[in-house]
Amino acid sequence: MSELETKPRERHPEKAHKPDNPVQRRKPEWLRVKAPTSRTYHETRQIVRDHNLSTVCEEAACPNIGECWAKKHATMMIMGDICTRACSFCNIATGKPGNLNPFEPTNVAAAVKKLGLEHVVITSVDRDDLEDGGAQHFAETIQAIREASPGTTIEILTPDFRRKDDALEVVVAAKPDVFNHNLETVPRLYTEVRPGARYFHSIRLLDKVKQIDPTIFTKSGIMVGLGEGREEVFQVMDDLRSADVDFLTIGQYLQPTAKHHPIDRFVTPDEFSEYERRAYNKDFLVVSASPLTRSSYHADEDFQRLRKAREERLALSA
């Protein structure tokens, strides 16, 4: 390596010492997607680059990127592309993040306007290094989008703001249309899959959003195929309904590398249909359960479903 060359940053240094887990390269038919090739896909990517933005679509290696970007539906990831957590399922790089970009909220808003989005999803890395976990940055991003594109509805997918006093209140006061915080898996698997988080803290976070502002839709999601049992998934549904969560997503876990948590099994489409049926029976307003479901997959259409379902329920109770 020459003096002018620098060693590339290791994406997952905390996983380097771990033994390899076999990666199931051949996916079942229902999980195969076409490589992105459309002109609109490339236009979306260019807009993201022009505004110096990160997307969870790319950083988390989402299988739906071709479909979503062909519709200009990019999910913005704020506060950098380096996470302070080391979840065993996640492909986002881990390490020490840099300073927040003060121009990022306006850059995100400009990209949302240029993409012509009617609904946008804003997520972030975990920023345990920040005093408020990035809550004010979320609020400023929401405000900037409202100013630049007042007709756009805003969905946020946040960290858990663990040990960040009053951070949640700052974000809720900015009045996103949908507040999403994913549980990711069943409580038994948290020490393996989501070691930096606490299951019931996340449940309380979602419950508190509703307590502060009942008009905000709440949403959460889990992955399956990590080794969970059916009854454990049903219990997660009950826990989320106890927090009055409106929208549940369930999708197949896909292993990013050999250093990540192994896939226990590929859950069949029929099993996803059963999960969806059971969730609706537990009174969620909207459920999206399929092998390719992700938090922001079809989020624009699902938001319309959410509004319609709430209106119908209010009409029945009137």
TITORMAR-43991 format. One line per field, with one value per atom (N, C-alpha, C): residue number from 1; atom name; x, y, z. Coordinates in steps of 0.001 Angstrom, whole numbers. Each point is the difference from the previous one (the first is absolute). Example, Ala and Ser with C-alpha at 12.3 -4.5 7.8 and 13.67 -1.06 7.14 Angstrom:
TITORMAR-43991
k 1,1,1,2,2,2 .
a N,CA,C,N,CA,C .
east 13190,-890,900,-350,820,-770 .
north -5690,1190,1200,1050,1190,1090 .
up 7800,0,0,-720,60,730 .
end
This chain:
TITORMAR-43991
k 1,1,1,2,2,2,3,3,3,4,4,4,5,5,5,6,6,6,7,7,7,8,8,8,9,9,9,10,10,10,11,11,11,12,12,12,13,13,13,14,14,14,15,15,15,16,16,16,17,17,17,18,18,18,19,19,19,20,20,20,21,21,21,22,22,22,23,23,23,24,24,24,25,25,25,26,26,26,27,27,27,28,28,28,29,29,29,30,30,30,31,31,31,32,32,32,33,33,33,34,34,34,35,35,35,36,36,36,37,37,37,38,38,38,39,39,39,40,40,40,41,41,41,42,42,42,43,43,43,44,44,44,45,45,45,46,46,46,47,47,47,48,48,48,49,49,49,50,50,50,51,51,51,52,52,52,53,53,53,54,54,54,55,55,55,56,56,56,57,57,57,58,58,58,59,59,59,60,60,60,61,61,61,62,62,62,63,63,63,64,64,64,65,65,65,66,66,66,67,67,67,68,68,68,69,69,69,70,70,70,71,71,71,72,72,72,73,73,73,74,74,74,75,75,75,76,76,76,77,77,77,78,78,78,79,79,79,80,80,80,81,81,81,82,82,82,83,83,83,84,84,84,85,85,85,86,86,86,87,87,87,88,88,88,89,89,89,90,90,90,91,91,91,92,92,92,93,93,93,94,94,94,95,95,95,96,96,96,97,97,97,98,98,98,99,99,99,100,100,100,101,101,101,102,102,102,103,103,103,104,104,104,105,105,105,106,106,106,107,107,107,108,108,108,109,109,109,110,110,110,111,111,111,112,112,112,113,113,113,114,114,114,115,115,115,116,116,116,117,117,117,118,118,118,119,119,119,120,120,120,121,121,121,122,122,122,123,123,123,124,124,124,125,125,125,126,126,126,127,127,127,128,128,128,129,129,129,130,130,130,131,131,131,132,132,132,133,133,133,134,134,134,135,135,135,136,136,136,137,137,137,138,138,138,139,139,139,140,140,140,141,141,141,142,142,142,143,143,143,144,144,144,145,145,145,146,146,146,147,147,147,148,148,148,149,149,149,150,150,150,151,151,151,152,152,152,153,153,153,154,154,154,155,155,155,156,156,156,157,157,157,158,158,158,159,159,159,160,160,160,161,161,161,162,162,162,163,163,163,164,164,164,165,165,165,166,166,166,167,167,167,168,168,168,169,169,169,170,170,170,171,171,171,172,172,172,173,173,173,174,174,174,175,175,175,176,176,176,177,177,177,178,178,178,179,179,179,180,180,180,181,181,181,182,182,182,183,183,183,184,184,184,185,185,185,186,186,186,187,187,187,188,188,188,189,189,189,190,190,190,191,191,191,192,192,192,193,193,193,194,194,194,195,195,195,196,196,196,197,197,197,198,198,198,199,199,199,200,200,200,201,201,201,202,202,202,203,203,203,204,204,204,205,205,205,206,206,206,207,207,207,208,208,208,209,209,209,210,210,210,211,211,211,212,212,212,213,213,213,214,214,214,215,215,215,216,216,216,217,217,217,218,218,218,219,219,219,220,220,220,221,221,221,222,222,222,223,223,223,224,224,224,225,225,225,226,226,226,227,227,227,228,228,228,229,229,229,230,230,230,231,231,231,232,232,232,233,233,233,234,234,234,235,235,235,236,236,236,237,237,237,238,238,238,239,239,239,240,240,240,241,241,241,242,242,242,243,243,243,244,244,244,245,245,245,246,246,246,247,247,247,248,248,248,249,249,249,250,250,250,251,251,251,252,252,252,253,253,253,254,254,254,255,255,255,256,256,256,257,257,257,258,258,258,259,259,259,260,260,260,261,261,261,262,262,262,263,263,263,264,264,264,265,265,265,266,266,266,267,267,267,268,268,268,269,269,269,270,270,270,271,271,271,272,272,272,273,273,273,274,274,274,275,275,275,276,276,276,277,277,277,278,278,278,279,279,279,280,280,280,281,281,281,282,282,282,283,283,283,284,284,284,285,285,285,286,286,286,287,287,287,288,288,288,289,289,289,290,290,290,291,291,291,292,292,292,293,293,293,294,294,294,295,295,295,296,296,296,297,297,297,298,298,298,299,299,299,300,300,300,301,301,301,302,302,302,303,303,303,304,304,304,305,305,305,306,306,306,307,307,307,308,308,308,309,309,309,310,310,310,311,311,311,312,312,312,313,313,313,314,314,314,315,315,315,316,316,316,317,317,317,318,318,318 .
a N,CA,C,N,CA,C,N,CA,C,N,CA,C,N,CA,C,N,CA,C,N,CA,C,N,CA,C,N,CA,C,N,CA,C,N,CA,C,N,CA,C,N,CA,C,N,CA,C,N,CA,C,N,CA,C,N,CA,C,N,CA,C,N,CA,C,N,CA,C,N,CA,C,N,CA,C,N,CA,C,N,CA,C,N,CA,C,N,CA,C,N,CA,C,N,CA,C,N,CA,C,N,CA,C,N,CA,C,N,CA,C,N,CA,C,N,CA,C,N,CA,C,N,CA,C,N,CA,C,N,CA,C,N,CA,C,N,CA,C,N,CA,C,N,CA,C,N,CA,C,N,CA,C,N,CA,C,N,CA,C,N,CA,C,N,CA,C,N,CA,C,N,CA,C,N,CA,C,N,CA,C,N,CA,C,N,CA,C,N,CA,C,N,CA,C,N,CA,C,N,CA,C,N,CA,C,N,CA,C,N,CA,C,N,CA,C,N,CA,C,N,CA,C,N,CA,C,N,CA,C,N,CA,C,N,CA,C,N,CA,C,N,CA,C,N,CA,C,N,CA,C,N,CA,C,N,CA,C,N,CA,C,N,CA,C,N,CA,C,N,CA,C,N,CA,C,N,CA,C,N,CA,C,N,CA,C,N,CA,C,N,CA,C,N,CA,C,N,CA,C,N,CA,C,N,CA,C,N,CA,C,N,CA,C,N,CA,C,N,CA,C,N,CA,C,N,CA,C,N,CA,C,N,CA,C,N,CA,C,N,CA,C,N,CA,C,N,CA,C,N,CA,C,N,CA,C,N,CA,C,N,CA,C,N,CA,C,N,CA,C,N,CA,C,N,CA,C,N,CA,C,N,CA,C,N,CA,C,N,CA,C,N,CA,C,N,CA,C,N,CA,C,N,CA,C,N,CA,C,N,CA,C,N,CA,C,N,CA,C,N,CA,C,N,CA,C,N,CA,C,N,CA,C,N,CA,C,N,CA,C,N,CA,C,N,CA,C,N,CA,C,N,CA,C,N,CA,C,N,CA,C,N,CA,C,N,CA,C,N,CA,C,N,CA,C,N,CA,C,N,CA,C,N,CA,C,N,CA,C,N,CA,C,N,CA,C,N,CA,C,N,CA,C,N,CA,C,N,CA,C,N,CA,C,N,CA,C,N,CA,C,N,CA,C,N,CA,C,N,CA,C,N,CA,C,N,CA,C,N,CA,C,N,CA,C,N,CA,C,N,CA,C,N,CA,C,N,CA,C,N,CA,C,N,CA,C,N,CA,C,N,CA,C,N,CA,C,N,CA,C,N,CA,C,N,CA,C,N,CA,C,N,CA,C,N,CA,C,N,CA,C,N,CA,C,N,CA,C,N,CA,C,N,CA,C,N,CA,C,N,CA,C,N,CA,C,N,CA,C,N,CA,C,N,CA,C,N,CA,C,N,CA,C,N,CA,C,N,CA,C,N,CA,C,N,CA,C,N,CA,C,N,CA,C,N,CA,C,N,CA,C,N,CA,C,N,CA,C,N,CA,C,N,CA,C,N,CA,C,N,CA,C,N,CA,C,N,CA,C,N,CA,C,N,CA,C,N,CA,C,N,CA,C,N,CA,C,N,CA,C,N,CA,C,N,CA,C,N,CA,C,N,CA,C,N,CA,C,N,CA,C,N,CA,C,N,CA,C,N,CA,C,N,CA,C,N,CA,C,N,CA,C,N,CA,C,N,CA,C,N,CA,C,N,CA,C,N,CA,C,N,CA,C,N,CA,C,N,CA,C,N,CA,C,N,CA,C,N,CA,C,N,CA,C,N,CA,C,N,CA,C,N,CA,C,N,CA,C,N,CA,C,N,CA,C,N,CA,C,N,CA,C,N,CA,C,N,CA,C,N,CA,C,N,CA,C,N,CA,C,N,CA,C,N,CA,C,N,CA,C,N,CA,C,N,CA,C,N,CA,C,N,CA,C,N,CA,C,N,CA,C,N,CA,C,N,CA,C,N,CA,C,N,CA,C,N,CA,C,N,CA,C,N,CA,C,N,CA,C,N,CA,C,N,CA,C,N,CA,C,N,CA,C,N,CA,C,N,CA,C,N,CA,C,N,CA,C,N,CA,C,N,CA,C,N,CA,C,N,CA,C,N,CA,C,N,CA,C,N,CA,C,N,CA,C,N,CA,C,N,CA,C,N,CA,C,N,CA,C,N,CA,C,N,CA,C,N,CA,C,N,CA,C,N,CA,C,N,CA,C,N,CA,C,N,CA,C,N,CA,C,N,CA,C,N,CA,C,N,CA,C,N,CA,C,N,CA,C,N,CA,C,N,CA,C,N,CA,C,N,CA,C,N,CA,C,N,CA,C,N,CA,C,N,CA,C,N,CA,C,N,CA,C,N,CA,C,N,CA,C,N,CA,C,N,CA,C,N,CA,C,N,CA,C,N,CA,C,N,CA,C,N,CA,C,N,CA,C,N,CA,C,N,CA,C,N,CA,C,N,CA,C .
east 858,-858,892,-253,824,-360,858,-239,-1284,-394,-1198,-1272,159,-1169,-365,-1256,-441,-753,109,-698,-1496,-818,-1439,-556,-987,-605,-726,298,-671,-1455,-914,-1421,-523,462,-495,1165,792,1186,-354,-1170,-389,-345,-200,-367,1197,1142,1144,459,-92,490,-1001,-1197,-1049,200,-365,94,-1018,311,-912,-1247,-1128,-1243,-275,-412,-281,-1050,257,-945,-753,-1311,-816,-150,867,55,-1229,-505,-1144,-1296,-710,-1258,-1164,-1075,-1190,-566,-813,-537,-671,-706,-767,865,1309,893,936,-152,893,-547,885,-390,953,-483,815,974,1142,972,-585,251,-557,630,-836,514,-752,-1114,-852,671,-404,523,-341,-1226,-415,829,380,890,1281,608,1260,-219,-1143,-315,-112,-656,-139,1364,845,1345,782,-141,725,-479,-1301,-539,545,66,564,1459,775,1408,155,-815,109,-222,-809,-318,810,1002,939,-727,-921,-831,332,-323,70,-1419,-133,-1302,140,-1015,15,-161,-579,-162,1352,1021,1333,779,-5,841,-429,-1298,-487,-191,420,-87,-1411,-969,-1404,-274,-678,-272,-1016,-722,-1049,468,1295,480,-362,75,-315,-1436,-926,-1421,-302,498,-330,626,1265,660,-534,-560,-641,-1240,-525,-1140,468,1333,613,-302,-197,-287,1265,851,1222,-233,503,-121,1284,-112,1179,491,1314,602,852,-425,673,1030,814,1016,1189,265,1174,-310,1061,-170,775,378,705,-826,-311,-859,828,-488,699,-400,-998,-418,617,-109,583,-1000,-1175,-1020,486,-265,566,-698,-1151,-732,306,606,-9,1274,-171,1138,571,-626,516,1323,947,1336,-48,885,102,1326,-28,1235,-284,946,-132,-461,-1226,-508,671,-125,511,-1035,301,-936,-1221,-1104,-1202,223,-603,45,-1151,283,-1092,-847,523,-753,-836,125,-700,-1527,-625,-1466,-465,692,-413,345,1081,343,-1053,-426,-1053,-1279,-362,-1227,62,1159,161,-139,556,-110,-1439,-703,-1406,-826,276,-737,337,1270,406,-543,-71,-546,-1522,-614,-1448,-750,542,-587,-1268,-1042,-1215,140,850,253,1465,667,1420,264,963,444,1413,179,1300,437,1166,527,1393,675,1345,775,1297,834,-270,420,-15,1161,-268,1039,51,485,127,1028,841,1027,-572,-1212,-609,-852,23,-721,-1488,-582,-1433,-265,1034,-170,-366,73,-356,-1432,-690,-1411,-220,833,-162,252,908,293,-1215,-650,-1248,-1022,-166,-999,308,1276,374,-224,204,-233,-1488,-834,-1453,-445,503,-373,436,1203,506,-842,-421,-846,-1359,-559,-1291,75,1125,148,206,791,327,-1096,-687,-995,-1186,-818,-1062,-1044,-123,-984,496,1279,588,-275,-525,-154,1317,279,1326,-106,757,115,1433,186,1350,178,1201,387,1188,-236,991,748,1153,645,-859,500,-794,226,959,298,188,641,231,959,-380,763,137,-944,4,-1247,110,-1150,-607,-1313,-789,220,802,247,-1273,-755,-1223,-963,-137,-931,367,1284,450,-459,134,-383,-1519,-736,-1462,-559,623,-460,106,875,133,-1125,-817,-1219,208,803,16,-1370,-319,-1290,13,1156,166,1295,-94,1180,245,1113,339,1243,-71,1180,-95,972,-79,490,-728,447,1039,-82,924,-167,-163,-112,-724,-114,-691,949,-535,879,1064,-285,983,1291,-82,1165,733,-428,596,1495,439,1431,864,-544,754,-164,-1204,-334,107,-411,-77,564,1274,553,23,20,44,-1353,-1067,-1354,-686,-1160,-814,-1436,-529,-1318,-1081,-124,-1108,218,1237,232,-612,180,-559,-1534,-577,-1464,-469,697,-397,155,1047,205,-1215,-454,-1155,-1265,-147,-1156,6,1186,96,-324,333,-355,-1506,-756,-1460,-522,653,-419,202,1122,301,-911,-151,-799,-745,-1231,-770,-297,175,-305,1088,1199,1100,-171,88,-16,1303,-87,1207,137,1238,320,1215,45,1180,88,1196,181,988,-123,952,423,1125,461,-299,-239,-130,1029,265,1064,1293,-86,1176,82,-1058,-37,-1143,-893,-1166,-1060,-886,-1128,-1279,-977,-1266,-675,-32,-661,708,1318,748,-392,-220,-436,-1386,-881,-1344,66,946,146,497,897,443,-1191,-856,-1210,-813,-183,-777,672,1326,731,-139,60,-151,-1418,-976,-1375,-246,708,-143,517,897,518,-785,-1096,-891,701,912,685,-974,1,-965,409,1291,470,1135,-104,1023,559,1339,647,771,-39,747,647,1318,724,1047,517,1026,1367,709,1388,883,896,995,1388,859,1325,955,525,877,1350,659,1327,128,1110,255,216,297,219,-1308,-1084,-1282,-779,-1066,-858,-468,79,-414,-1516,-402,-1423,-378,-1026,-499,-798,-852,-776,-655,-423,-793,-1478,-685,-1419,-816,-956,-747,-1056,-408,-1078,-1287,-315,-1208,108,1186,193,-141,521,-170,-1484,-742,-1443,-691,438,-573,357,1244,374,-858,-228,-814,-1432,-549,-1363,-95,948,-26,164,854,221,-1260,-675,-1247,-1038,-10,-931,307,1244,380,-244,-582,-522,1018,1088,840,-788,254,-667,489,1322,604,1100,103,1054,624,1325,711,923,-308,792,263,1247,387,1508,531,1453,812,-466,762,-424,-924,-418,1185,158,953,-735,599,-694,-575,758,-448,-521,-117,-477,-1477,-319,-1369,-570,875,-442,-1020,111,-953,-1405,-129,-1310,-526,901,-430,-478,572,-474,-1439,-324,-1386,-930,470,-785,-209,1039,-101,-1082,52,-983,-1419,-162,-1325,-508,872,-401,-396,758,-373,-1346,-201,-1271,-1177,182,-1079,-273,1064,-196,-679,394,-642,-1472,-291,-1399,-844,571,-740,-265,932,-145,-806,-344,-736,-1449 .
north -1200,1200,1247,889,1199,982,1029,1005,776,87,776,-810,-1319,-845,-121,-122,-209,-1304,-649,-1264,263,-734,241,-296,803,-175,-1340,-765,-1280,271,-664,300,-506,-1165,-594,-483,922,-423,-837,266,-728,-1461,-330,-1368,-799,655,-647,-1266,-2,-1141,-1146,221,-1020,-1095,-1235,-1080,229,-511,153,-864,545,-756,-280,-1204,-298,961,535,891,-804,9,-741,847,-258,820,-183,-1210,-261,275,997,377,-719,-218,-577,952,-529,768,1287,-54,1162,1140,-222,1052,539,-479,443,1275,975,1272,321,794,382,1124,-1,1083,1307,1113,1285,483,349,453,1200,402,1017,1372,830,1367,789,-185,743,-407,-1262,-455,820,154,742,1496,527,1402,201,-927,84,-50,-925,-111,1290,627,1237,1130,85,1035,-188,-1251,-305,447,-299,385,1524,651,1452,744,-582,669,-555,-841,-507,-731,-906,-693,-1485,-593,-1449,-554,-1233,-661,-1356,-390,-1336,-1056,394,-921,-587,859,-447,-562,725,-388,-1329,-294,-1251,-1075,290,-961,-539,906,-400,-673,-1146,-684,727,961,696,1283,281,1298,249,-1014,192,427,-682,333,1383,274,1271,1198,-109,1130,234,-1034,195,883,114,880,1281,183,1135,-9,-1172,-128,-411,960,-256,324,-860,221,658,1254,765,-464,-117,-371,1162,648,1200,-314,991,-48,-892,-139,-737,-1442,-748,-1392,-952,488,-843,-54,-1204,-218,-310,428,-293,-1351,-645,-1324,-1088,-1235,-1130,-1149,259,-1044,-1093,-1239,-1112,-238,662,-187,1085,1108,1223,186,478,205,1413,898,1364,-7,794,9,436,-596,313,709,960,686,1293,918,1321,999,509,927,1359,754,1361,991,1269,1043,40,467,162,1078,-205,993,980,1269,948,298,-304,246,-1203,-1095,-1217,159,605,158,712,1076,707,-799,-764,-859,-1090,-605,-1019,611,1174,664,323,443,317,-1253,-1107,-1252,-499,111,-411,796,1307,852,-371,-233,-319,-1359,-953,-1309,32,1076,129,-980,-282,-1021,502,-799,280,-505,-1018,-585,-367,350,-297,-682,-925,-662,481,472,473,-899,-612,-829,496,-702,425,-1176,197,-894,295,-911,310,944,1028,951,108,-1061,-1,1014,499,974,1399,244,1325,93,1167,172,-298,378,-252,-1130,-751,-1101,427,1297,517,472,129,390,1361,977,1335,-19,-845,-102,-576,-977,-520,1125,760,1071,1050,354,994,-525,-1288,-593,13,-355,44,1415,972,1400,458,-379,414,-595,-1236,-629,700,309,701,1338,709,1305,-137,-982,-145,-715,-904,-829,-235,1034,-78,-1080,-480,-1044,-1406,-148,-1320,-487,-1206,-593,-663,9,-388,-1164,-1026,-1168,-76,-179,-133,-1390,-518,-1274,292,7,538,-1078,393,-835,-30,-674,-132,1135,900,1124,-484,-1137,-567,874,298,855,1430,457,1368,714,624,635,1075,-47,1011,-5,-927,-33,-333,-968,-407,1168,776,1130,1011,186,935,-471,-1295,-547,30,-403,-29,1407,1001,1383,499,-609,383,-568,-846,-543,-709,-1076,-846,-652,-389,-661,-1436,-664,-1374,-82,-583,-238,-1508,-412,-1412,-271,-1047,-489,-1520,-666,-1448,-769,-1053,-932,-968,-292,-837,-1502,-434,-1428,-226,-1244,-357,220,209,337,-1038,-1273,-1047,152,576,94,1335,878,1334,-20,-841,5,-417,-805,-421,981,500,745,1504,491,1445,299,-304,32,1373,1070,1335,552,-752,477,-845,472,-716,-49,-1208,-215,864,-52,718,1515,441,1431,443,-806,347,-14,-948,-28,1275,380,1213,1249,19,1148,200,-1069,80,392,-541,330,1485,523,1399,953,-384,837,227,-1084,100,816,-119,776,1497,354,1416,572,-748,497,-1163,-252,-1133,122,1184,159,-562,-214,-536,-1511,-487,-1444,-593,-1165,-697,-1320,-403,-1127,-729,-1303,-763,-1248,-590,-1167,-989,-1233,-1045,-769,-680,-946,-1405,-918,-1404,-805,-1208,-814,105,572,153,-1094,-831,-1032,161,935,239,-1086,-135,-919,749,-705,628,660,-699,559,1252,43,1198,1181,-255,1065,494,-931,407,838,-322,791,1410,126,1330,814,-626,684,519,-836,409,1160,-73,1075,1324,-58,1227,552,-867,490,586,-522,583,1430,332,1364,788,-567,653,303,-871,178,-315,853,-89,-944,-82,-619,-963,-1226,-1018,-473,-70,-599,-1241,-1027,-1240,-413,-173,-384,-1054,-593,-1036,610,-531,390,-584,833,-441,311,-965,119,763,1155,798,-645,-560,-604,-1202,-702,-1173,370,1258,444,401,33,391,-1222,279,-1047,-932,-1300,-917,-7,-342,-220,-1364,-6,-1254,-755,739,-622,1088,-374,882,-270,1028,-116,67,-891,-103,1103,332,983,-372,-1287,-414,335,-164,347,1502,789,1449,379,-679,275,-313,-1057,-338,1048,473,1076,1246,321,1171,-166,-1179,-252,121,-596,54,1438,772,1387,843,-183,738,-399,-1266,-450,636,467,669,1511,448,1365,1049,-380,1007,661,1283,687,-513,-166,-473,-995,-1035,-1005,-244,-43,-402,-1142,-1200,-1185,-786,-32,-740,-199,-920,-215,1262,874,1186,1261,-119,1174,581,1323,764,1221,707,1098,1027,342,1068,-517,-1311,-594,342,666,430,913,769,839,1045,488,1016,-570,-1167,-638,-402,-495,-431,1168,1182,1152,331,-115,226,-1038,-1234,-1050,314,521,367,1049,1056,1076,-507,-811,-522,-900,-865,-918,757,1065,793,688,570,673,-955,-1214,-991,-422,-146,-394,1104,1244,1123,119,-277,66,-1054,-1191,-1071,302,733,294,1252,735,1262,-257 .
up 0,0,0,-925,-100,1102,152,1036,-261,-1285,-321,169,89,166,1472,277,1381,81,1118,213,95,-768,59,1392,388,1315,58,1045,187,378,-678,185,1340,421,1241,867,547,768,1224,578,1212,-298,-1274,-367,-539,-149,-660,727,1325,773,51,-483,112,-1038,354,-1006,-1109,-1182,-1125,182,-414,-85,-1467,-329,-1422,-555,-1184,-670,-1054,103,-967,-1265,-968,-1207,-883,-50,-874,754,-436,649,-669,742,-629,-1042,-868,-1118,445,1130,440,540,104,490,-1087,-1200,-1074,-641,-160,-606,-1142,-937,-1142,373,-625,205,-533,708,-438,-1303,-966,-1299,-561,614,-620,-4,-941,-103,1259,529,1194,1216,69,1078,-5,-1171,-99,274,-382,309,1510,668,1465,670,-452,578,-193,-1145,-264,894,219,900,1416,456,1319,58,-1048,-31,-42,-831,-158,1312,877,1269,1175,-332,999,1129,-380,976,61,1130,154,-15,-453,38,664,737,607,-1082,-1126,-1127,-402,-82,-389,1184,1121,1136,609,-21,561,-1066,-1237,-1114,-170,-81,-95,-1349,3,-1270,-884,576,-752,-670,40,-468,-1463,-833,-1410,-213,681,-126,564,1196,662,-722,-376,-646,-1404,-609,-1301,137,1232,292,699,102,709,1492,565,1425,748,286,758,1471,880,1436,508,408,421,1377,137,1278,476,1073,467,1086,303,1053,-355,-1310,-428,-360,-337,-398,904,1198,977,1279,441,1160,1247,1143,1253,593,-573,469,-881,452,-736,-46,-538,-112,-956,344,-771,-1325,-228,-1252,-1034,425,-790,-819,-1236,-896,53,768,107,769,-452,597,1463,800,1422,277,916,350,728,-84,632,-1055,112,-1028,85,-1077,-19,507,-123,432,-913,554,-802,-1060,-1161,-1068,198,344,255,-1229,-1186,-1238,-425,725,-411,-28,1002,-79,-1265,-383,-1219,-1258,42,-1137,-194,1107,-71,-565,518,-458,-1491,-467,-1423,-859,471,-745,-29,1121,63,-1007,-60,-946,-1437,-288,-1370,-437,921,-311,-146,498,-84,875,1173,859,699,-67,767,1427,192,1322,63,1087,129,1340,-16,1224,320,1228,482,1146,-145,1079,362,884,406,554,100,799,1476,869,1436,290,796,378,1512,647,1457,474,-920,353,212,-485,125,1264,606,1268,-141,-1142,-197,-992,-355,-933,-1410,-265,-1317,-108,1127,-19,-654,336,-573,-1505,-441,-1431,-738,599,-574,-117,1091,12,-1074,-141,-1009,-1417,-199,-1318,-337,977,-205,-347,753,-238,-1392,-409,-1315,-1128,149,-1020,-54,1158,45,-743,162,-644,-1509,-412,-1421,-788,664,-690,926,219,1014,-255,-1217,-276,263,323,221,1413,130,1332,397,1303,488,971,-289,871,488,1289,536,607,-140,599,903,1301,934,786,560,1007,1276,1024,1227,1004,-281,901,1443,134,1338,791,1219,916,-523,-801,-527,502,1151,634,-891,-138,-728,-1510,-512,-1447,-765,490,-697,-134,1056,-20,-1089,-237,-1042,-1375,-249,-1305,-178,1016,-100,-191,641,-144,-1437,-791,-1410,-851,564,-599,-1338,11,-1197,-165,-1203,-221,513,-128,482,802,1183,832,25,-609,-72,838,769,720,4,-595,-181,1219,347,1037,-557,-1277,-769,227,1273,266,1320,390,1240,1178,1219,1132,308,-206,323,-806,-1186,-880,99,891,51,306,906,354,-1183,-911,-1178,-1156,-206,-1209,193,1162,244,1398,232,1357,646,-797,585,388,-279,244,1076,431,980,-508,-82,-609,632,1306,632,29,-122,-188,-1324,-1041,-1307,29,706,158,702,1063,747,-857,-841,-887,-904,-629,-890,765,1197,827,371,285,411,-1142,-1241,-1148,-17,182,-4,1173,1131,1173,-237,-641,-236,-1083,-1096,-1123,-656,390,-543,-1488,-591,-1427,-905,542,-805,-148,-1234,-217,527,634,445,-742,-153,-877,561,-177,398,-864,-27,-834,580,-456,379,-1247,126,-1004,505,-913,371,-776,504,-579,778,1220,865,1062,80,1023,982,-299,870,-201,983,-116,-315,-542,-370,1198,1125,1184,495,-176,381,-890,-1280,-907,403,368,429,1276,890,1225,-305,-976,-429,-496,-772,-469,1180,1016,1173,733,118,691,-750,-1324,-793,92,4,139,1384,1006,1340,29,-945,-141,-1042,-487,-962,-1319,-414,-1281,-1131,-1028,-1085,-1122,-281,-1239,321,-493,219,-1339,-105,-1168,430,-840,244,-1312,1,-1206,284,-1045,109,277,985,239,-1088,-525,-973,547,37,613,-905,455,-867,-307,1035,-196,930,-158,843,1463,282,1381,695,-729,575,492,728,541,-1128,219,-1071,-200,-1201,-261,572,827,541,-1062,-740,-1073,-834,-1191,-841,286,447,345,-1288,-142,-1248,-116,-1227,-179,737,80,723,1482,573,1414,211,-943,106,-60,-852,-87,1319,665,1303,1044,-11,924,-245,-1271,-314,508,-217,467,1515,708,1464,494,-662,423,-190,-1115,-203,1042,378,1041,1352,174,1246,-73,-1120,-124,-421,-672,-636,-1122,-223,-1109,-1348,-127,-1242,346,-824,147,-1369,-46,-1203,384,-493,336,-1272,-412,-1194,36,-804,23,-272,-889,-380,752,933,774,768,-95,803,526,939,684,-958,-1033,-897,-1336,-128,-1256,-197,-1117,-297,1085,642,1123,-425,-1251,-448,-117,-647,-103,1369,850,1332,855,-213,764,-383,-1259,-424,617,83,659,1479,636,1416,221,-790,163,-230,-1045,-305,1114,528,1071,1258,316,1185,-205,-1175,-274,110,-525,60,1437,781,1403,794,-250,696,-386,-1265,-462,692,206,658,1465,630,1434,271,-1053,180,410 .
end
